[in-house]
């Protein structure tokens, strides 16, 4: 968190310097970001290798390389589906941007600003996401399925509440919030229409994000990939073209909340069935009656490495 705060401050300062003082424009922004990210990488590597950290690299010993490669392969195997899902989300915007340009060249800029505002609204939700994934994984591994159920439903309601409050503010004052990014008289009305279409489904969007966190905690990242493909490729893109043929740019805006509702219903229903399969239906399941998980002993080379001063 500390490094992220410093990075954002430094990035803003360097971008302003390269863009306005040196007159480098967009290239200056890229240069400032490159320098900032390089600095962050150096700081994190230094922190990782410092003696004060509890998690640090160890010297390679015989047999550790093979185990390490297997662990790395398993990490990529788990992370690959989620990566494909994120790629699908970005790829879906290519045909939608081309569609918007055919109706109004300012609409692409409106969509970009709308997504930035939406990203600000989801910041607390993704903070909760980062907490839910390890909590679900820990309790799933301990076979405490009743806790998984409680974590999932509590986080979904909390995320929906938090993002719903933000949605109410955006729905009530859309022109003011959009005006923070652009005062263009042709863009503001489209921006208001976009925000008014999207904000009512913010609670469902937040709940859907928590479902994704739950499945990642279960190690089923391929489910998150299916959810992204369902919303962004299968539902949103065809709807955008269909609605655009009926209502123009406004139709494109309405394809976003409709696809969000379809995605939320899909993900929430899937999670409900998954929890029932684990024995967590309408009645809470008792984790104390489940068998205790026996942890495997740590490899000797890891024990020796931890014992070193």
C-alpha positions as CSV (number, residue, x, y, z in Angstrom):
1,X,0.0,0.0,0.0
2,X,2.8,2.4,0.9
3,X,4.6,1.7,-2.3
4,X,1.4,2.2,-4.3
5,X,0.8,5.6,-2.7
6,X,4.3,6.7,-3.4
7,X,4.1,5.4,-7.0
8,X,0.9,7.3,-7.8
9,X,2.2,10.5,-6.4
10,X,5.5,10.2,-8.3
11,X,3.8,9.1,-11.5
12,X,1.5,12.2,-11.4
13,X,4.4,14.5,-10.8
14,X,6.6,13.0,-13.5
15,X,3.7,13.0,-16.0
16,X,3.0,16.6,-15.4
17,X,6.7,17.5,-15.7
18,X,7.2,15.6,-19.0
19,X,3.9,16.7,-20.5
20,X,3.7,20.4,-19.6
21,X,7.3,21.5,-18.7
22,X,9.1,19.5,-21.4
23,X,6.2,19.6,-23.8
24,X,6.4,15.8,-24.7
25,X,2.6,15.2,-24.7
26,X,1.4,11.6,-24.6
27,X,5.0,10.4,-25.0
28,X,5.9,12.2,-21.9
29,X,3.1,10.5,-20.0
30,X,4.4,7.1,-21.1
31,X,8.0,8.1,-20.1
32,X,6.8,9.1,-16.6
33,X,4.9,5.9,-16.1
34,X,7.9,3.8,-17.3
35,X,10.2,5.5,-14.9
36,X,7.7,5.1,-12.0
37,X,7.1,1.4,-12.6
38,X,10.8,0.8,-12.8
39,X,11.3,2.6,-9.5
40,X,8.5,0.6,-7.9
41,X,10.1,-2.7,-9.1
42,X,13.4,-1.8,-7.6
43,X,11.8,-0.8,-4.2
44,X,9.8,-4.1,-4.0
45,X,12.8,-6.2,-4.9
46,X,14.9,-4.4,-2.3
47,X,12.1,-4.9,0.3
48,X,11.8,-8.5,-0.5
49,X,15.5,-9.1,0.0
50,X,15.8,-7.1,3.2
51,X,16.6,-8.9,6.4
52,X,13.7,-7.3,8.1
53,X,11.1,-9.0,5.9
54,X,9.5,-12.3,7.0
55,X,9.2,-13.5,3.4
56,X,12.4,-13.5,1.5
57,X,14.3,-15.5,-1.2
58,X,16.4,-18.4,0.0
59,X,19.4,-20.0,-1.5
60,X,18.6,-22.8,-4.0
61,X,19.3,-26.3,-2.7
62,X,19.2,-29.7,-4.4
63,X,15.6,-30.7,-5.2
64,X,14.2,-27.2,-4.6
65,X,14.3,-26.2,-8.2
66,X,12.0,-29.0,-9.4
67,X,9.5,-28.3,-6.6
68,X,9.6,-24.6,-7.4
69,X,8.9,-25.2,-11.1
70,X,6.0,-27.4,-10.2
71,X,4.6,-24.7,-7.9
72,X,5.1,-22.0,-10.5
73,X,3.3,-24.2,-13.1
74,X,0.4,-24.7,-10.7
75,X,0.2,-21.0,-10.1
76,X,0.0,-20.3,-13.8
77,X,-2.5,-23.1,-14.3
78,X,-4.8,-21.5,-11.8
79,X,-4.2,-17.9,-13.0
80,X,-4.5,-18.6,-16.7
81,X,-8.3,-18.8,-16.9
82,X,-8.7,-15.5,-15.0
83,X,-6.2,-13.9,-17.4
84,X,-8.3,-15.2,-20.4
85,X,-11.4,-13.7,-18.8
86,X,-9.7,-10.3,-18.3
87,X,-8.5,-10.4,-22.0
88,X,-12.1,-11.2,-23.0
89,X,-13.3,-8.1,-21.1
90,X,-10.8,-5.9,-23.0
91,X,-11.4,-7.6,-26.3
92,X,-15.1,-7.0,-26.1
93,X,-14.5,-3.2,-26.2
94,X,-12.9,-3.4,-29.7
95,X,-16.2,-4.1,-31.6
96,X,-18.1,-1.8,-29.2
97,X,-15.7,1.1,-29.8
98,X,-16.0,0.6,-33.5
99,X,-19.8,0.6,-33.2
100,X,-19.8,3.8,-31.1
101,X,-17.6,5.6,-33.7
102,X,-20.1,4.8,-36.4
103,X,-22.8,6.6,-34.4
104,X,-20.9,9.4,-32.8
105,X,-17.2,10.0,-32.6
106,X,-17.5,11.6,-29.1
107,X,-19.2,8.4,-27.8
108,X,-15.9,6.6,-27.4
109,X,-14.6,9.3,-25.2
110,X,-17.8,9.2,-23.2
111,X,-17.5,5.5,-22.7
112,X,-13.9,5.9,-21.6
113,X,-14.8,8.5,-19.0
114,X,-17.8,6.4,-17.8
115,X,-15.5,3.4,-17.2
116,X,-13.1,5.6,-15.3
117,X,-15.9,6.8,-13.0
118,X,-17.1,3.2,-12.7
119,X,-13.6,2.1,-11.7
120,X,-13.6,4.7,-8.9
121,X,-16.9,3.3,-7.7
122,X,-15.5,-0.2,-7.6
123,X,-12.4,0.6,-5.6
124,X,-13.9,-0.4,-2.2
125,X,-15.4,-3.6,-3.8
126,X,-12.0,-4.7,-5.2
127,X,-10.4,-4.0,-1.8
128,X,-13.0,-6.4,-0.3
129,X,-12.2,-8.8,-3.2
130,X,-8.6,-8.9,-2.1
131,X,-9.7,-10.0,1.4
132,X,-12.4,-12.5,0.4
133,X,-10.1,-14.6,-1.9
134,X,-7.7,-15.7,0.9
135,X,-10.5,-16.0,3.4
136,X,-12.5,-18.3,1.2
137,X,-9.3,-20.3,0.3
138,X,-8.3,-20.7,3.9
139,X,-11.7,-22.0,5.1
140,X,-12.2,-24.1,2.0
141,X,-8.9,-25.8,2.6
142,X,-9.9,-26.4,6.3
143,X,-13.2,-27.8,5.1
144,X,-15.0,-25.1,7.1
145,X,-17.7,-24.8,4.5
146,X,-20.2,-23.0,6.8
147,X,-17.7,-20.2,7.1
148,X,-17.3,-20.1,3.3
149,X,-21.1,-19.6,3.0
150,X,-21.1,-16.9,5.7
151,X,-18.1,-15.1,4.1
152,X,-19.6,-15.3,0.6
153,X,-23.1,-13.9,1.5
154,X,-21.8,-11.3,3.9
155,X,-19.2,-9.9,1.5
156,X,-21.8,-9.9,-1.4
157,X,-24.3,-7.9,0.7
158,X,-21.6,-5.5,2.0
159,X,-20.2,-5.0,-1.5
160,X,-23.7,-4.4,-2.9
161,X,-24.4,-1.9,-0.2
162,X,-21.1,0.1,-0.6
163,X,-21.4,0.2,-4.4
164,X,-25.1,0.9,-4.2
165,X,-24.4,4.0,-2.1
166,X,-21.9,5.2,-4.7
167,X,-24.5,4.5,-7.4
168,X,-27.1,6.6,-5.7
169,X,-24.7,9.6,-5.7
170,X,-23.8,9.1,-9.4
171,X,-27.4,8.7,-10.4
172,X,-28.5,11.8,-8.5
173,X,-25.6,14.1,-9.8
174,X,-24.4,12.5,-13.0
175,X,-23.6,15.8,-14.8
176,X,-21.4,17.0,-11.9
177,X,-19.4,13.8,-11.7
178,X,-19.0,13.6,-15.5
179,X,-18.0,17.3,-15.5
180,X,-15.0,16.5,-13.4
181,X,-13.5,14.8,-16.5
182,X,-15.1,16.8,-19.4
183,X,-17.2,19.9,-19.8
184,X,-17.8,19.3,-23.6
185,X,-21.4,20.2,-24.3
186,X,-21.8,17.3,-26.7
187,X,-20.3,14.7,-24.3
188,X,-22.0,15.6,-21.1
189,X,-25.6,14.6,-22.1
190,X,-24.3,11.3,-23.4
191,X,-22.3,10.8,-20.2
192,X,-25.4,11.5,-18.1
193,X,-27.3,8.9,-20.1
194,X,-24.5,6.4,-19.6
195,X,-24.4,6.9,-15.8
196,X,-28.2,6.8,-15.5
197,X,-28.3,3.5,-17.3
198,X,-25.5,1.8,-15.4
199,X,-25.8,3.0,-11.8
200,X,-29.0,1.1,-10.9
201,X,-27.2,-2.2,-11.4
202,X,-24.2,-1.3,-9.4
203,X,-25.3,-3.6,-6.4
204,X,-25.6,-6.5,-8.8
205,X,-22.3,-5.8,-10.3
206,X,-20.7,-5.7,-6.8
207,X,-22.3,-9.0,-5.9
208,X,-21.1,-10.6,-9.1
209,X,-17.5,-9.4,-8.4
210,X,-17.7,-11.1,-5.0
211,X,-18.9,-14.4,-6.6
212,X,-15.8,-14.2,-8.8
213,X,-13.7,-13.8,-5.6
214,X,-15.3,-16.8,-4.1
215,X,-14.6,-19.0,-7.0
216,X,-11.0,-17.9,-7.1
217,X,-10.8,-18.8,-3.4
218,X,-12.1,-22.2,-4.3
219,X,-9.3,-22.5,-6.9
220,X,-11.9,-22.6,-9.7
221,X,-10.6,-19.7,-11.7
222,X,-12.0,-21.2,-14.9
223,X,-15.5,-20.3,-13.5
224,X,-14.4,-16.7,-13.4
225,X,-13.3,-17.0,-17.0
226,X,-16.7,-18.4,-18.1
227,X,-18.4,-15.5,-16.3
228,X,-16.3,-13.0,-18.1
229,X,-16.9,-14.7,-21.5
230,X,-20.6,-14.9,-20.7
231,X,-21.0,-11.2,-19.9
232,X,-18.5,-9.6,-22.3
233,X,-18.5,-11.7,-25.4
234,X,-21.7,-13.8,-25.4
235,X,-24.2,-11.3,-24.0
236,X,-22.8,-7.7,-24.2
237,X,-21.4,-7.5,-27.7
238,X,-24.5,-8.9,-29.5
239,X,-26.8,-6.8,-27.4
240,X,-24.8,-3.7,-28.1
241,X,-25.2,-4.1,-31.9
242,X,-28.9,-5.1,-31.5
243,X,-29.8,-2.2,-29.2
244,X,-27.7,0.3,-31.3
245,X,-29.8,-0.6,-34.4
246,X,-32.9,0.3,-32.3
247,X,-31.9,3.3,-30.2
248,X,-28.4,4.4,-31.4
249,X,-25.8,5.3,-28.8
250,X,-28.3,5.1,-26.0
251,X,-28.9,1.5,-27.0
252,X,-25.2,0.7,-26.6
253,X,-25.3,2.2,-23.1
254,X,-28.3,0.0,-22.1
255,X,-26.5,-3.1,-23.3
256,X,-24.1,-2.7,-20.4
257,X,-26.6,-3.0,-17.5
258,X,-28.6,-5.7,-19.2
259,X,-25.4,-7.8,-19.6
260,X,-24.5,-7.0,-16.0
261,X,-27.9,-8.4,-14.8
262,X,-27.4,-11.5,-16.9
263,X,-23.9,-12.0,-15.6
264,X,-25.0,-11.4,-11.9
265,X,-27.8,-13.9,-12.2
266,X,-25.5,-16.4,-13.8
267,X,-22.7,-16.0,-11.2
268,X,-24.9,-15.8,-8.1
269,X,-26.9,-18.9,-9.2
270,X,-23.7,-20.8,-9.8
271,X,-22.3,-19.9,-6.4
272,X,-25.5,-20.9,-4.7
273,X,-25.4,-24.3,-6.4
274,X,-21.7,-24.7,-5.5
275,X,-22.4,-24.0,-1.8
276,X,-25.2,-26.4,-1.8
277,X,-23.0,-29.1,-3.3
278,X,-20.6,-28.5,-0.4
279,X,-23.4,-29.1,2.0
280,X,-24.2,-25.4,2.7
281,X,-27.7,-25.1,1.6
282,X,-30.4,-23.1,3.4
283,X,-29.4,-24.7,6.7
284,X,-25.9,-23.8,8.0
285,X,-23.5,-26.7,7.9
286,X,-21.4,-27.5,11.0
287,X,-17.7,-27.4,10.3
288,X,-16.9,-28.9,13.7
289,X,-18.3,-32.2,12.6
290,X,-16.1,-32.4,9.5
291,X,-12.8,-34.4,9.5
292,X,-9.7,-32.6,10.5
293,X,-7.2,-31.8,7.8
294,X,-3.7,-33.2,8.4
295,X,-1.0,-30.9,7.1
296,X,1.9,-32.5,5.3
297,X,5.3,-32.0,6.9
298,X,7.5,-29.2,5.5
299,X,10.5,-30.3,3.3
300,X,13.8,-30.5,5.3
301,X,15.4,-27.9,3.1
302,X,12.7,-25.4,3.8
303,X,12.9,-26.0,7.6
304,X,16.7,-25.5,7.4
305,X,16.3,-22.3,5.4
306,X,13.8,-20.9,8.0
307,X,16.2,-21.8,10.8
308,X,19.0,-19.7,9.3
309,X,19.5,-16.3,11.0
